Amino acid sequence: MEARPVPVTATREMVRLWASAIVNSSCPSTSVDTLRVRLEAFAEALASQAAGGNPREWPAQRIGRELAVRMRLTPQSFTDVLEQVVPWLESLPGTSPGRRSAAIAGLAGGFAEGVRARVLDEQLDMAEALREVARRSAPPTTPHEPESRTRPTECVVDDEGRITAVTSALCALLHLSEDRTVGRLLRGFGVRERDRVAVDAALRRAAEAPGRAARVELAVVGSDGRAPMWIAASVLSLAPDTGYRVSIRDMTALRAWRDSLLPRNTLDEVTRLPDERNFLDQVQSTLDRIDEEVTIGMCALRLRDLNLVTRSMGPQARDRVVTTIASRIQAAVAGIPATTVGRLDRDTFAVLVTDRHSWNGVTETVRRLVDWVSQPLWVDGGEIVLASAVGVAEGRRGMSATQLLGKVQVSLNVHDGGARDRVPVPQPRSRAHDDPRIHLLAAFPQALERGEIDLAYTPVVRLRDGVLAGVEVSGVWRTADGRPRQIDDLIELADDIGLNLAWGSWLLRRVVRQARRWTQTLGAAAPRVTMAVPRRFARDGDLVGHVRAALRDTGLPPWKLMLSLPESAVVGDDGHPHPCLVDLGGLSVPLALDGLGTRFRRYDTLPHLALHTIVIPPQLTTALDGPDDGTTRRAVAANLIRMGNDLKHEIVVKGVLSRTQRDIARSLSATLGQGTLFGGPLPPDRIPDLVGGQPIAV
C-alpha cells in the first residue's frame, strides 16, 4: 500500500522543531545544516511508517539507535524529540493510531538499545585502559634486583618506616630525585593526617601477617607542592627485622573517574538541582544516620500539564518555566533548616525535610510550596499558571530511600481522598502570595547570575565640616523595563519570610574588591565602605570566615570596611555579646549597630559590646525637625545620640533630608550624616570626584 505523501511544509516545520529540541539540550557532533538533512530523512521515514508505507533504510528502531549512538542524545533531548514527534505524527493525514504507536515504540526501543550499546562501548574502552594500567604495574622485582621492562614503582622501608631503597620509576612518579626520597619516612608523603595514619596501620598489618600484603589507598604530594595524587600501596613484610617492600600504583585518574560517577556529582541538566540518583543518595545517607525514634519527611510536588507548555511553546520555554519553578521551590523552603531540594523527573520535584519541628508542621510547608509555585509566570509575553499535586510521606531508620520515594509516589498518584498520607492542595494563601514583590524575589537569583544587579554608593559626610568620610553600599536592579530599582526592601522582605537570597556573600566579595580599588588609587583618602549585613547572612555561622577570606584575598585594610549588624548578630539570647561580634572584632573590622531605637531591645548590654558606631535610623531622624506631635521621637533620637557619645561611639545619623536636621544632629554632637541632603546613591566611578577635602554641596 502506498502511503499518502507528507506535505513539504509540514516536514520542514517538524525538522525545525526537532533540530531545535536536540540543539537545546545536547551537543551534536555535526553542523546544524547536516543535522537538518539527516532529520529530514528521519521525518520522512517516520511519516511513511506511520502511514503504512516502507521506511526503506530508516525504520523507526534504527532511527532511535542513530539518535543514541551517533548523535549521542541525552535522555532529556530524546524526551524533547518525542514531545515534538508525537503530535506531529497525529496531525499527518493517512496515519492510524496503531501504526503511529508502532513507530513511536520502535523509536523508543531503538534509543534504549542504542544507549545500552553506547554504554557498553564506553565500558569496553575503560576495560582496555584498566588493562593497560594493570600491565604497567605488574608484580615487579625488589629494588635490590635488576629492574624489569615493566619499570616497577617500588621502594623498601625499614622497620621504622623509613625509605632505604627506591626504583627510578617511583622517583619519576613522585617527581623526586633518589637522594630526596631515600631516608624519608614513608608516612611523610601523606597529604593529610589520616593518610599518614593509614600508612602506619598498613605497616603494622603487614608485620603481623608476614607473607600477606597490606593494602592502603592515600593521597600523596610530590616535589614543589605539586597537586596531590592518589596512590594504592601494597605493603609486604620481608624477612624478620629486614623491613618491608612497598609496591605503588598511580590511582589518580582511576580515582577521578570513580568520583565523577558518584551520585553526589549528578545534577539535573536544566535546574542544576540534584537529580533523582543524587537526591536519593542524600536521602539514604540521612536515613542511615538518624536515630530510631527520629522521623524525617519527603514532600513531592508534581507539575500538571507541563507537556502542554512544551507542545505550545517549545522545549526552551518549558525549560525557562522549570527553572523558575525550581527557584520558587528553593525560596519556599529556604527558611526551613536542613532541607534538600531535588528534581526527580521532568514534572516532579522533591524536598527532604530533616528538621523535626518543620516536619511536624508539614501542612504549612505544603501550603507554602503551593503558594510560591502557583504564582503566574510570564513566558514569551504570555501568562502561565501551573496547577500542582503534592504528596508527602515520612521515613524512619531502617527504611530505604527507594521505599520512601515509593510512598510519596503513591501519595501523589491517588485521588484527593484516597490515602491517609495525601495532603490536600490548599488554595494559595500567605503574606508572600499577596505581596506583588514575590515575582521579584523569585527572579532575584537569576538576576544575580545574569549581572542585572549593580552596586551604588551613598555618601556619608562629617557633620562638622561636610567632608566625605565614607560611603554605604546598596543594590540597584536593572529590571526588564530598563528602570533601576533599589532592592533594600526586597532584602528586608526576604529576611522577614525566611528566604536566603545568597545576597550577603555576593555583596561582601564585590564591596571589598571595590574598596581595595579605591585604596589603590586614592590612598589614605579612600572612603570607608559600610555594608549593611542582612539578618540571615549575619546569622550564618561562617560570616566571619567570609569576611576573613575577602580581606585576605584582596589585601584591603580592615578599617576601610565597616559592617552594620542587626541585633541578632550583636547580642545573644542570654544577653551576652554574640560570638559573631567577638570574632569579627578580632579582625579589626569596625562594627556598627543597626536598628537602634526601632528593632534593638537590649539597651542594658550596650556598655559591654565592642562596637565602633551606632546608627540612628531615618525613622528617628525625621523627628529632629518634625511637628510638635513628634516630641517623643525627637527626645528618643536626642537621647540615643547622647548615649552614644557617653559610650565613646561614633554616631551616624541616617536619612538626613534638610539643613535643619543636619544642624540639630551636629549640635547634639553626632559624628556623621547620610541622606539625600548630601546626595543619593552613586555609581562607583563618581565617588573619587567627592574625595579631596572639600565639603559636599547640599
C-alpha positions as CSV (number, residue, x, y, z in Angstrom):
1,M,0.0,0.0,0.0
2,E,1.3,3.4,-1.0
3,A,1.4,5.9,1.8
4,R,0.0,9.4,1.2
5,P,2.8,12.0,0.6
6,V,3.6,14.2,3.5
7,P,3.3,17.9,2.8
8,V,6.7,19.5,2.4
9,T,5.9,22.4,4.7
10,A,4.8,20.1,7.5
11,T,8.1,18.1,7.2
12,R,10.2,21.3,7.2
13,E,8.4,22.6,10.3
14,M,8.9,19.3,12.0
15,V,12.6,19.3,11.2
16,R,13.0,22.8,12.5
17,L,11.3,21.9,15.8
18,W,13.2,18.6,16.0
19,A,16.6,20.3,15.5
20,S,15.8,23.0,18.0
21,A,14.9,20.4,20.6
22,I,18.2,18.5,20.0
23,V,20.4,21.5,20.0
24,N,18.7,22.9,23.1
25,S,19.8,20.1,25.4
26,S,22.6,18.1,23.5
27,C,25.8,18.8,21.7
28,P,25.5,17.1,18.3
29,S,28.8,16.4,16.6
30,T,27.6,17.7,13.2
31,S,26.7,21.1,11.9
32,V,23.1,22.4,12.1
33,D,22.7,22.1,8.3
34,T,24.0,18.5,8.3
35,L,21.7,17.7,11.3
36,R,18.7,19.1,9.4
37,V,19.5,17.0,6.3
38,R,19.6,13.8,8.4
39,L,16.5,14.8,10.3
40,E,14.6,15.3,7.1
41,A,15.3,11.7,6.2
42,F,14.2,10.6,9.6
43,A,11.0,12.6,9.5
44,E,10.1,11.3,6.0
45,A,10.8,7.7,7.1
46,L,8.7,8.0,10.3
47,A,5.8,9.6,8.4
48,S,5.9,6.8,5.9
49,Q,5.9,4.1,8.5
50,A,3.1,5.7,10.5
51,A,1.1,5.8,7.2
52,G,1.7,2.2,6.4
53,G,4.5,2.8,3.9
54,N,8.0,1.5,3.6
55,P,10.6,3.5,5.6
56,R,13.4,2.0,3.5
57,E,16.8,2.4,5.1
58,W,15.4,4.2,8.2
59,P,12.9,2.1,10.2
60,A,12.0,3.7,13.4
61,Q,14.1,1.4,15.5
62,R,17.2,2.3,13.5
63,I,16.4,6.0,13.8
64,G,16.3,5.5,17.6
65,R,19.7,3.8,17.7
66,E,21.1,6.6,15.5
67,L,19.9,9.2,17.9
68,A,21.6,7.4,20.8
69,V,24.8,6.2,19.3
70,R,25.8,8.6,16.5
71,M,24.1,11.8,17.7
72,R,24.6,11.0,21.4
73,L,21.3,12.4,22.5
74,T,20.8,12.7,26.3
75,P,17.6,11.3,27.8
76,Q,16.3,14.9,28.1
77,S,17.0,15.5,24.4
78,F,15.2,12.3,23.4
79,T,12.2,13.3,25.6
80,D,12.1,16.7,23.8
81,V,12.2,14.9,20.5
82,L,9.2,12.6,21.4
83,E,7.2,15.6,22.5
84,Q,7.6,17.1,19.1
85,V,7.3,13.9,17.0
86,V,4.1,12.5,18.7
87,P,1.8,15.5,18.0
88,W,3.3,15.9,14.5
89,L,2.5,12.3,13.6
90,E,-1.0,12.7,14.9
91,S,-1.5,15.7,12.6
92,L,-0.5,13.9,9.4
93,P,-3.2,12.6,7.1
94,G,-3.4,8.9,6.4
95,T,-1.9,7.7,9.6
96,S,-3.6,5.4,12.1
97,P,-3.2,5.1,15.9
98,G,-1.8,1.6,15.6
99,R,0.9,2.5,13.1
100,R,1.8,5.7,15.0
101,S,2.1,3.6,18.2
102,A,4.4,1.1,16.4
103,A,6.6,3.9,15.0
104,I,6.9,5.6,18.4
105,A,7.6,2.2,20.2
106,G,10.3,1.4,17.6
107,L,11.8,4.8,18.1
108,A,11.9,4.4,21.9
109,G,13.1,0.8,21.7
110,G,15.9,1.7,19.3
111,F,17.0,4.6,21.5
112,A,17.1,2.3,24.6
113,E,19.2,-0.3,22.6
114,G,21.5,2.5,21.4
115,V,22.1,3.9,24.8
116,R,22.9,0.4,26.1
117,A,25.3,-0.1,23.2
118,R,27.0,3.2,23.8
119,V,27.5,2.5,27.5
120,L,28.9,-1.0,26.6
121,D,31.4,0.7,24.2
122,E,32.4,3.1,26.9
123,Q,32.9,0.3,29.4
124,L,34.9,-1.6,26.8
125,D,37.2,1.4,26.3
126,M,37.5,1.7,30.1
127,A,38.4,-2.0,30.4
128,E,41.2,-1.6,27.9
129,A,42.5,1.4,29.8
130,L,42.5,-0.5,33.1
131,R,44.2,-3.5,31.4
132,E,47.0,-1.1,30.3
133,V,47.3,0.2,33.8
134,A,47.5,-3.3,35.2
135,R,50.1,-4.3,32.6
136,R,52.3,-1.4,33.6
137,S,52.0,-2.2,37.3
138,A,52.7,-5.9,37.0
139,P,54.4,-7.5,40.1
140,P,58.0,-6.2,40.0
141,T,61.3,-7.4,41.3
142,T,62.7,-6.0,44.5
143,P,64.8,-2.8,44.3
144,H,67.9,-4.9,45.0
145,E,67.5,-6.8,41.7
146,P,67.8,-5.5,38.1
147,E,64.7,-3.6,37.0
148,S,62.4,-5.5,34.6
149,R,61.0,-3.9,31.5
150,T,57.8,-3.1,33.4
151,R,59.7,-0.3,35.3
152,P,58.4,-1.1,38.8
153,T,57.3,1.7,41.1
154,E,58.7,0.3,44.4
155,C,60.6,1.1,47.5
156,V,62.0,-0.7,50.5
157,V,61.4,0.7,54.0
158,D,63.0,-0.3,57.3
159,D,61.2,-1.3,60.5
160,E,60.7,2.4,61.4
161,G,59.0,3.1,58.1
162,R,62.0,5.0,56.6
163,I,62.8,4.5,52.9
164,T,66.1,2.7,52.3
165,A,65.9,1.9,48.6
166,V,63.8,3.2,45.7
167,T,63.4,2.5,42.0
168,S,63.8,5.1,39.4
169,A,60.2,4.6,38.2
170,L,58.9,5.6,41.7
171,C,61.1,8.6,41.7
172,A,59.7,9.7,38.4
173,L,56.1,9.1,39.7
174,L,56.7,11.3,42.7
175,H,58.8,13.8,40.7
176,L,61.6,13.5,43.2
177,S,65.2,12.5,42.8
178,E,66.6,9.4,44.6
179,D,68.6,11.5,47.2
180,R,65.4,13.4,48.1
181,T,63.4,10.2,48.5
182,V,65.8,7.8,50.3
183,G,65.9,8.5,54.1
184,R,62.4,10.0,54.3
185,L,59.6,8.4,56.3
186,L,57.0,6.8,54.0
187,R,54.2,8.4,56.0
188,G,55.7,11.8,55.4
189,F,54.4,11.7,51.8
190,G,50.8,11.7,53.0
191,V,48.9,14.9,52.4
192,R,46.5,14.6,55.3
193,E,47.0,13.2,58.8
194,R,44.6,10.4,58.1
195,D,46.7,9.4,55.1
196,R,49.8,9.2,57.4
197,V,47.8,7.2,60.0
198,A,46.7,4.8,57.3
199,V,50.4,4.2,56.3
200,D,51.3,3.4,59.9
201,A,48.3,1.0,60.1
202,A,49.3,-0.8,56.9
203,L,52.9,-1.3,58.2
204,R,51.5,-2.8,61.4
205,R,49.2,-5.2,59.5
206,A,52.0,-6.3,57.2
207,A,54.2,-7.0,60.3
208,E,51.5,-9.0,62.0
209,A,50.9,-11.2,58.9
210,P,54.2,-12.0,57.1
211,G,53.7,-13.0,53.5
212,R,50.3,-11.3,53.2
213,A,50.2,-7.8,51.6
214,A,48.5,-5.0,53.4
215,R,46.9,-2.5,51.0
216,V,46.2,1.2,51.6
217,E,45.0,4.0,49.3
218,L,46.0,7.5,50.1
219,A,46.7,11.0,48.8
220,V,50.4,12.0,48.5
221,V,52.2,15.0,47.2
222,G,55.4,15.2,45.2
223,S,58.0,17.9,44.8
224,D,57.4,21.6,44.8
225,G,53.9,21.2,46.3
226,R,52.6,19.6,43.1
227,A,48.9,18.8,43.1
228,P,48.1,15.8,45.3
229,M,47.9,12.4,43.6
230,W,46.2,9.2,44.7
231,I,48.2,6.0,45.0
232,A,47.5,2.5,46.0
233,A,50.3,1.0,48.1
234,S,50.8,-2.8,48.7
235,V,53.0,-3.4,51.8
236,L,54.7,-6.8,52.2
237,S,56.8,-7.7,55.2
238,L,60.3,-9.1,54.2
239,A,62.3,-11.4,56.4
240,P,62.1,-10.6,60.1
241,D,63.7,-7.3,61.1
242,T,64.6,-6.5,57.5
243,G,61.7,-4.1,56.7
244,Y,59.0,-4.0,54.1
245,R,58.7,-3.9,50.3
246,V,56.1,-1.4,49.1
247,S,54.7,-1.6,45.6
248,I,52.8,1.5,44.4
249,R,50.3,2.2,41.7
250,D,49.1,5.6,40.5
251,M,45.4,5.7,41.1
252,T,44.8,9.4,40.3
253,A,43.0,9.0,37.0
254,L,41.0,6.0,38.2
255,R,40.0,7.8,41.4
256,A,38.9,10.9,39.4
257,W,36.8,8.7,37.1
258,R,35.3,6.9,40.1
259,D,34.5,10.1,41.9
260,S,32.8,11.5,38.7
261,L,30.4,8.6,38.9
262,L,29.4,9.1,42.5
263,P,25.7,10.0,43.0
264,R,26.6,13.3,44.7
265,N,28.0,14.7,41.5
266,T,25.0,14.2,39.3
267,L,22.8,17.2,38.7
268,D,19.7,17.9,36.6
269,E,20.7,19.4,33.3
270,V,18.1,22.2,33.4
271,T,17.8,23.3,37.1
272,R,21.3,22.2,38.4
273,L,19.4,20.6,41.3
274,P,20.4,17.1,42.5
275,D,18.8,14.6,40.1
276,E,16.9,11.6,41.3
277,R,20.1,9.5,41.8
278,N,21.8,12.2,43.7
279,F,18.7,13.1,45.8
280,L,18.0,9.5,46.8
281,D,21.6,9.1,47.7
282,Q,21.3,12.0,50.1
283,V,18.0,10.6,51.5
284,Q,19.6,7.3,52.1
285,S,22.6,8.9,53.9
286,T,20.2,10.7,56.1
287,L,18.1,7.6,56.9
288,D,21.3,5.7,57.7
289,R,22.5,8.1,60.3
290,I,19.3,9.2,62.1
291,D,18.3,7.7,65.5
292,E,15.5,5.1,65.6
293,E,13.0,7.5,67.2
294,V,13.6,10.3,64.7
295,T,11.2,10.9,61.8
296,I,12.1,12.7,58.6
297,G,9.8,13.6,55.7
298,M,9.7,13.8,52.0
299,C,7.4,16.1,50.1
300,A,7.0,15.8,46.3
301,L,5.4,18.3,44.0
302,R,4.3,17.4,40.5
303,L,3.5,20.0,37.9
304,R,0.4,19.2,35.9
305,D,0.2,19.8,32.1
306,L,3.8,20.8,31.7
307,N,3.8,18.9,28.5
308,L,1.2,21.4,27.1
309,V,3.8,24.1,27.6
310,T,6.3,22.1,25.6
311,R,3.8,21.5,22.8
312,S,2.5,25.0,22.5
313,M,5.7,27.0,23.3
314,G,8.6,24.6,22.7
315,P,11.3,23.0,24.9
316,Q,13.2,26.2,25.6
317,A,10.1,27.9,27.0
318,R,9.4,24.9,29.1
319,D,12.9,24.9,30.5
320,R,12.5,28.6,31.5
321,V,9.3,27.6,33.3
322,V,11.0,24.7,35.1
323,T,14.0,26.9,36.1
324,T,11.7,29.5,37.6
325,I,9.6,26.8,39.4
326,A,12.9,25.4,40.8
327,S,13.9,28.8,42.1
328,R,10.5,29.2,43.8
329,I,10.6,25.9,45.5
330,Q,14.0,26.6,46.8
331,A,12.8,30.0,48.0
332,A,9.7,28.5,49.7
333,V,11.8,26.2,51.9
334,A,14.8,28.5,52.4
335,G,13.6,29.3,55.9
336,I,13.4,25.6,56.9
337,P,16.6,24.3,58.3
338,A,18.3,21.1,56.9
339,T,16.3,20.8,53.7
340,T,17.4,19.3,50.3
341,V,15.6,20.0,47.1
342,G,15.9,17.8,44.0
343,R,14.3,17.2,40.6
344,L,13.1,13.6,40.3
345,D,11.9,13.7,36.7
346,R,10.6,16.2,34.2
347,D,7.5,17.1,36.1
348,T,8.3,16.2,39.7
349,F,10.4,18.0,42.4
350,A,11.0,16.7,45.9
351,V,12.0,18.2,49.2
352,L,13.7,16.3,52.0
353,V,12.8,17.7,55.4
354,T,15.0,16.6,58.3
355,D,14.2,19.2,60.9
356,R,11.7,17.6,63.3
357,H,9.8,20.8,64.1
358,S,9.4,21.7,60.4
359,W,8.1,18.2,59.6
360,N,5.6,18.4,62.4
361,G,4.3,21.5,60.6
362,V,4.2,19.8,57.2
363,T,0.8,21.2,56.3
364,E,2.2,24.7,56.5
365,T,5.2,23.6,54.5
366,V,2.9,22.2,51.7
367,R,0.8,25.4,51.8
368,R,3.9,27.5,51.4
369,L,5.2,25.4,48.5
370,V,1.9,25.7,46.7
371,D,1.7,29.5,47.4
372,W,5.0,30.0,45.6
373,V,4.6,27.6,42.7
374,S,1.0,28.8,41.9
375,Q,2.0,32.3,41.2
376,P,1.6,33.2,37.5
377,L,4.7,33.0,35.2
378,W,5.4,35.3,32.3
379,V,6.8,33.4,29.3
380,D,7.2,34.8,25.8
381,G,4.8,37.6,26.6
382,G,2.1,35.3,27.9
383,E,0.9,34.4,31.4
384,I,1.0,30.8,32.6
385,V,-0.4,29.3,35.8
386,L,0.5,25.7,36.5
387,A,-1.5,23.5,38.8
388,S,0.3,21.1,41.0
389,A,-0.3,18.0,43.0
390,V,1.5,17.4,46.3
391,G,2.3,14.2,48.2
392,V,4.1,13.5,51.5
393,A,5.4,10.6,53.4
394,E,7.5,10.1,56.5
395,G,10.6,7.9,56.9
396,R,12.4,6.3,59.7
397,R,15.7,4.5,60.3
398,G,15.7,1.1,58.6
399,M,13.7,2.3,55.6
400,S,15.4,2.6,52.2
401,A,15.3,5.8,50.2
402,T,13.5,3.9,47.4
403,Q,10.8,2.7,49.8
404,L,10.3,6.3,51.0
405,L,10.1,7.6,47.4
406,G,7.5,4.8,46.6
407,K,5.3,6.0,49.5
408,V,5.5,9.6,48.2
409,Q,4.6,8.5,44.6
410,V,1.6,6.6,45.9
411,S,0.6,9.7,47.7
412,L,0.9,11.7,44.5
413,N,-1.0,9.3,42.3
414,V,-4.1,8.6,44.4
415,H,-7.2,10.7,44.3
416,D,-7.5,13.5,46.9
417,G,-9.4,11.4,49.4
418,G,-7.8,8.1,48.6
419,A,-4.9,7.9,51.0
420,R,-4.2,9.0,54.5
421,D,-0.8,10.4,53.5
422,R,-2.4,12.7,50.9
423,V,-2.2,16.3,51.8
424,P,-5.0,18.3,50.0
425,V,-3.6,21.0,47.9
426,P,-4.8,24.2,49.6
427,Q,-5.7,27.4,47.8
428,P,-2.8,29.9,47.8
429,R,-2.8,32.0,50.9
430,S,0.1,33.7,52.6
431,R,1.8,37.1,53.0
432,A,4.1,36.3,50.1
433,H,1.2,35.4,47.9
434,D,-0.4,38.8,48.5
435,D,2.8,40.8,48.1
436,P,3.5,41.8,44.4
437,R,7.2,41.7,45.2
438,I,7.1,37.9,45.2
439,H,7.8,37.9,41.5
440,L,10.9,39.9,42.0
441,L,12.1,37.7,44.9
442,A,11.6,34.5,42.8
443,A,13.6,36.1,39.9
444,F,16.3,37.5,42.1
445,P,18.8,34.6,42.0
446,Q,18.8,34.6,38.2
447,A,19.2,38.4,38.2
448,L,22.4,37.9,40.2
449,E,23.7,35.3,37.7
450,R,22.8,37.5,34.7
451,G,24.6,40.5,36.2
452,E,21.5,42.7,36.4
453,I,22.3,43.9,40.0
454,D,24.6,46.9,40.2
455,L,26.1,48.4,43.3
456,A,25.7,52.1,44.2
457,Y,27.3,54.1,47.0
458,T,25.7,56.8,49.1
459,P,28.0,59.5,50.6
460,V,28.5,59.6,54.4
461,V,29.8,63.0,55.5
462,R,31.4,64.5,58.6
463,L,28.8,66.8,60.1
464,R,31.3,69.3,61.5
465,D,32.7,70.2,58.1
466,G,30.6,68.4,55.4
467,V,33.6,66.5,54.0
468,L,33.2,62.9,52.7
469,A,34.1,60.4,55.3
470,G,32.8,57.2,53.8
471,V,30.1,55.6,51.7
472,E,27.4,53.0,52.2
473,V,26.7,50.4,49.6
474,S,23.3,49.4,48.3
475,G,22.0,47.3,45.4
476,V,20.2,48.5,42.3
477,W,18.4,46.1,40.0
478,R,18.2,46.9,36.3
479,T,14.8,45.3,35.7
480,A,13.3,44.2,32.3
481,D,11.6,47.6,31.8
482,G,15.0,49.3,32.0
483,R,14.2,51.3,35.2
484,P,16.6,51.0,38.1
485,R,15.1,49.7,41.3
486,Q,16.5,49.9,44.8
487,I,16.5,46.4,46.4
488,D,16.7,47.2,50.1
489,D,13.0,46.4,50.7
490,L,13.4,43.1,48.9
491,I,16.3,42.1,51.2
492,E,14.1,43.1,54.1
493,L,11.2,41.1,52.9
494,A,13.4,38.1,52.2
495,D,14.7,38.3,55.8
496,D,11.1,38.5,57.2
497,I,9.8,35.4,55.3
498,G,13.0,33.4,55.9
499,L,14.3,33.4,52.3
500,N,18.0,33.1,51.6
501,L,18.9,35.1,48.5
502,A,22.7,34.4,48.7
503,W,22.9,38.2,48.6
504,G,25.2,38.7,51.6
505,S,28.2,36.7,50.4
506,W,27.8,38.0,46.9
507,L,27.7,41.6,48.1
508,L,30.6,41.3,50.5
509,R,33.0,40.0,47.8
510,R,32.2,42.8,45.5
511,V,32.3,45.5,48.1
512,V,35.7,44.5,49.4
513,R,37.1,44.4,45.8
514,Q,35.8,47.9,45.1
515,A,37.1,49.3,48.4
516,R,40.5,47.8,47.5
517,R,40.5,49.6,44.1
518,W,39.8,52.9,45.8
519,T,42.6,52.4,48.3
520,Q,45.0,51.7,45.4
521,T,44.0,54.8,43.5
522,L,43.2,57.3,46.3
523,G,45.5,56.1,49.1
524,A,44.7,57.2,52.6
525,A,41.9,59.5,51.3
526,A,39.9,56.4,50.1
527,P,36.5,56.4,51.8
528,R,35.5,53.7,54.3
529,V,32.8,51.5,52.9
530,T,29.8,50.5,55.1
531,M,27.9,47.3,54.3
532,A,24.6,46.6,55.9
533,V,24.7,42.8,56.7
534,P,21.3,41.1,56.0
535,R,19.9,39.4,59.1
536,R,20.1,35.9,57.5
537,F,23.7,36.4,56.5
538,A,24.5,37.8,59.9
539,R,23.2,34.5,61.4
540,D,25.4,32.5,59.1
541,G,27.9,30.6,61.2
542,D,30.5,31.3,58.6
543,L,30.1,35.0,58.3
544,V,33.5,35.6,60.0
545,G,35.1,33.2,57.5
546,H,33.6,35.1,54.6
547,V,34.9,38.4,55.9
548,R,38.3,36.9,56.7
549,A,38.7,35.4,53.3
550,A,37.6,38.6,51.5
551,L,40.1,40.7,53.4
552,R,42.9,38.1,52.8
553,D,42.2,37.7,49.1
554,T,42.1,41.4,48.4
555,G,44.6,42.8,50.9
556,L,42.1,45.5,52.0
557,P,43.0,47.2,55.3
558,P,40.2,46.1,57.7
559,W,39.5,49.6,58.9
560,K,38.4,50.5,55.3
561,L,35.4,48.2,55.7
562,M,32.6,48.7,58.3
563,L,29.9,46.1,58.8
564,S,26.5,47.3,60.0
565,L,25.0,44.5,62.0
566,P,21.5,43.7,63.2
567,E,20.8,42.9,66.9
568,S,20.7,39.1,66.2
569,A,24.4,39.2,65.3
570,V,25.4,41.5,68.2
571,V,23.6,40.1,71.3
572,G,22.9,36.5,72.1
573,D,19.7,35.2,73.6
574,D,21.4,35.2,77.0
575,G,22.3,38.9,76.8
576,H,26.0,38.3,76.3
577,P,27.9,39.5,73.2
578,H,27.2,37.2,70.3
579,P,30.2,35.1,69.3
580,C,30.0,36.6,65.8
581,L,30.6,40.1,67.3
582,V,33.6,38.8,69.2
583,D,35.1,37.1,66.3
584,L,34.6,40.0,63.9
585,G,36.2,42.3,66.4
586,G,39.3,40.1,66.3
587,L,39.6,41.0,62.6
588,S,39.9,44.8,63.4
589,V,36.8,45.5,61.2
590,P,34.8,48.4,62.6
591,L,31.3,47.3,63.6
592,A,28.1,49.4,63.6
593,L,24.8,48.6,65.4
594,D,21.8,48.9,63.1
595,G,18.2,49.3,64.3
596,L,18.8,51.3,67.4
597,G,15.6,52.8,68.6
598,T,13.5,50.6,66.3
599,R,14.4,46.9,66.4
600,F,17.1,46.9,69.1
601,R,15.8,45.8,72.6
602,R,18.8,45.0,74.9
603,Y,20.0,48.5,75.8
604,D,21.4,47.2,79.0
605,T,24.1,45.4,77.0
606,L,25.4,48.4,75.1
607,P,28.2,49.2,77.5
608,H,29.6,45.7,77.1
609,L,29.5,45.5,73.3
610,A,32.7,46.0,71.2
611,L,31.0,48.5,68.8
612,H,32.6,51.3,66.8
613,T,29.5,53.0,65.6
614,I,25.8,53.5,66.5
615,V,23.3,54.2,63.7
616,I,20.3,56.5,64.2
617,P,17.7,55.2,61.8
618,P,15.8,57.5,59.4
619,Q,12.5,57.0,61.3
620,L,14.0,58.9,64.3
621,T,16.0,61.4,62.2
622,T,12.8,62.8,60.7
623,A,11.6,63.7,64.2
624,L,14.5,66.1,64.7
625,D,12.7,68.9,62.9
626,G,9.3,67.4,62.8
627,P,5.9,68.8,64.0
628,D,5.2,69.1,67.7
629,D,3.4,65.8,67.9
630,G,6.8,64.1,67.2
631,T,8.2,65.4,70.5
632,T,8.6,61.9,71.9
633,R,10.5,60.6,69.0
634,R,12.7,63.7,68.9
635,A,13.6,63.1,72.5
636,V,14.4,59.5,71.8
637,A,16.7,60.5,68.9
638,A,18.5,63.1,71.0
639,N,18.9,60.7,74.0
640,L,20.3,58.0,71.7
641,I,22.9,60.4,70.3
642,R,23.9,61.5,73.8
643,M,24.1,57.9,75.0
644,G,26.4,57.0,72.0
645,N,28.6,59.9,72.9
646,D,28.8,58.8,76.5
647,L,29.9,55.4,75.3
648,K,32.5,57.0,73.1
649,H,30.9,55.6,69.9
650,E,30.9,57.2,66.5
651,I,27.3,58.3,65.7
652,V,25.9,58.1,62.2
653,V,22.5,59.9,61.6
654,K,20.8,58.3,58.6
655,G,18.0,59.8,56.5
656,V,19.1,63.5,56.7
657,L,16.7,65.4,54.4
658,S,17.1,69.0,55.5
659,R,19.7,71.5,56.7
660,T,17.7,71.8,60.0
661,Q,18.1,68.1,60.7
662,R,21.8,68.3,59.9
663,D,22.3,71.3,62.2
664,I,20.4,69.7,65.1
665,A,22.3,66.5,64.7
666,R,25.5,68.4,64.7
667,S,24.5,70.4,67.8
668,L,23.9,67.1,69.6
669,S,27.5,66.1,68.7
670,A,26.6,63.4,66.1
671,T,29.6,62.5,64.1
672,L,28.4,61.6,60.6
673,G,25.4,62.1,58.5
674,Q,23.8,60.3,55.5
675,G,20.8,61.2,53.4
676,T,19.5,62.9,50.3
677,L,20.8,66.2,51.6
678,F,24.3,65.0,50.9
679,G,23.4,63.1,47.8
680,G,21.8,59.8,46.8
681,P,23.3,56.5,45.6
682,L,26.1,57.0,43.0
683,P,28.0,54.6,40.7
684,P,31.5,53.7,41.9
685,D,33.2,55.9,39.3
686,R,31.6,59.0,40.7
687,I,32.9,58.6,44.3
688,P,36.5,59.7,43.6
689,D,35.1,63.1,42.5
690,L,33.9,63.7,46.0
691,V,37.3,62.9,47.6
692,G,39.6,65.9,48.2
693,G,38.8,67.5,51.5
694,Q,36.1,69.9,50.2
695,P,32.6,70.0,51.7
696,I,30.0,68.2,49.7
697,A,27.4,70.6,48.2
698,V,23.9,70.2,49.7
